[in-house]
Amino acid sequence: MKRGAAPVSERLLKKVKQGSGKTATSGEEKKKASSSSSAEKKVEIQYCNVPLMIEPESEEEEPILQPAEIKKEQLVMKHTPKDGIELMKNPKSNDSRAQGKSVLDWVYAPIDMDKLYQEFVEKRVLVIRRNEVYPDYYKGLYSLDEIKKTLVDHELRYSYDLDLALYRNGRRFTLNPNKDDVADPTLVWDLYENEKCSIRMLRPQEHSDVLLSLLCHFEEYFGQGAGLNAYLTPAGSQGFAPHYDDIEAFLIQLEGEKHWKIYRPLENQQYLDRFSSKNFTQEEVAGFECFEILLKPGDMLYVPKGVIHQAVTSQDQHSLHITVSTSHLMSWTDYLEKALPLALQMATENHVDLRTALPKDFKEYMGTNIAECEDPRREEFILKCSEMVGLVMNSIPMDQAADEMVKKFMHDRHVSSGLSILREKSNKDQQISEATVSKLKVRLATANTAHIVIDNLSEEKSENQEEEEEVFSIIYSSQNTRVYHEVELQHLDLDGIFLEAVQTIFTAYPKSVKVADLPNLSDEEKVMLIEQLVGEKIVELA
C-alpha cells in the first residue's frame, strides 16, 4: 500500500480547524411469552407528505405552501429478521420479478412494496420504526467489521472506493489524499476516531455478495439501475452538509443512531429535481424544517429526490447505514430527450413543410426584444410554428425511445446473475447438439436479463425487393460485472430468421421452452441459436 498520505490529511485538517413508543401488547399476547410469531408484532410507521407550492387560481393571489402533515400508523409485521437473506438464498418463486418484490417486501415490511411504490415513492417521506421489536432486523447485510476487513483485504482508492468526509463549523470537507492513492487503513481509522471523520464506502457491493444480491433484487423490481453506498459516522459527528439528491434514497439503519432533519422546499426550489443540490448553509435551511427522525438499528427511512436533509449521530455511539438509490435520470424528461430528437428527424424526412425556409422578415416581429409586439405577422408565425410542432409530435417514435431507455438500464445495472449469487449453484451439464435437441429445454435467465430491439437495414427498397430485410439485436446485462460500467453495453446481432424463436423464449418466461418447439428453424439453426444464447448467459438450460 502507498504511504505518505498523512501529511496531506494533516494540512486539510489544519484548514478545517482554522475554518471554523413501545409496542402495546394485549393480555392474551403476554401469556404467550414463548411465541415468536411475527404476526403478533406491530411496528410504527410515520410519513410526511412532501410540502408543495399550491399555484393560485388567479394572478392576483400568491402561491401558498401546502403544510407538512405527519401521520402515524401501527402495522402488523409479517416478516422476521432472518427472512431477508433466506429469501435471497431460497426464493419462493422462479420468476425474478416476484423474487425482487419478495425481498423488497422484507426490506420495507410491514408495507407491501407495491403499496410503497404507488403511495410513497416521489410523494412522501417515510419512516419504518422496528427497533423496539426487531433491532437486529437488518443483521447480516453489512457491518463495521466488514468495512474493516475490506480496507485490509482490498486496495481501495480514495474518491473511487471511499471518501473521508467532515462537516465542521458549517463547512463540508473531503479529506481524501491524492485520488490515485491506495487507502491506508491506519490513516483512515485515525481520521475516523480522532478527527470525527465520516467514511463513505462507495459501491461496497463490489466486495459483498449480500449487498450485490440485495441491489440486484432492487434492480429486478424497479427495472432500473440501482446504486449503493455505506456511511459510517463517528459518535457526535456529521459528515455532510444539508443537501438534496437526484435519486430516490432508501436508507437502512444497521448500527448506532442518527438524528435526521427533513426540510420543506426552499423558495424557488424545484420539486423532484433531476440534479443534486449544492451544499446548503444552516442559515439557508433554517426555518424550513418539517420532519425530525431518530433512526435506530432495524429502522428504515425513505427520502424522495429533491428533498433537503441532513443528519448527525448521537453523542454516545457511531452510526452505520446503507443507502440504496434508484431512478437516476430515468424520468419522463430523460425519455423525451431520447424521443424528441428522433421525432424531429423522422418528421423532417416525411414532411416537406419542416424543410421550408423561415419567413425572410421574421426578425422584425420575433425575438425577446419585441416579444410584446402586436404585429399580426407574429400571430401568424406562432400559429405556423404550432403546426410544425404538431407534425413533430405526431412522429414521436415511442418504442424506439423506450428501447434507448432500456439500453441505459442494461448498461447501468449490475450483472443479472448477482440475483442468485447467494444460492447453491446447479450443475446442469447438458450437451447442446442436433442429437440432443429433442431433450433440451431453455428459459430466459431472468426477466430483465435482456431486451429485443428490432431494426431495419434500410427503409429504401430496391425494385425487386418486396419486403424490408429484418434484423434484430438482443441487448443484455448477463455479461455485466459487479463494478459499475466496467463493460460496455453488450448486444448480440441476429438475422431475422431467429426472431420468432427468440420471442418465444422471452415471452414464455418464467416458463421454459422446448428447443424442439422453437418455430421456423432447422435443428442445426436451433443448436446455433441456443449455443449463442447460453454462451452469453442470456438463457439457461432448464
Secondary structure, DSSP 8 states (H G I E B T S, - for coil): -----HHHHHHHHHHHHH--------HHHHH-TT---GGG-EEEEEEEE---EE--SSTTS--EE----EEEEEEE----TTHHHHHHHS-S-S-HHHHHHHHHHHHTTTS-HHHHHHHTTTTEEEEEE-TTT-TTTTTTS--HHHHHHHHHHS--BBTTTEEEEEEETTEEEE----TTSB--HHHHHHHHHHH--EEEEE-GGGS-HHHHHHHHHHHHHHTS--EEEEEEE-TT---S-SB--SSEEEEEEEEE-EEEEEE---TT--TT-SS------HHHHTT-EEEEEEE-TT-EEEE-TT--EEEEE-TTS-EEEEEEEE-TT-SHHHHHHHHHHHHHHHHHHH-GGGGS---TTGGGT-SGGGTT---HHHHHHHHHHHHHHHHHHTT--HHHHHHHHHHHHHHHS--GGGGGTTS---------STTTGGG-EEEESSTTSEEEEEEES-S---TT--S--EEEEEEE-TT--SSTTSS--EEEEEEGGGHHHHHHHHHHTTS-EEGGG-TT--HHHHHHHHHHHHHTTSEEE-
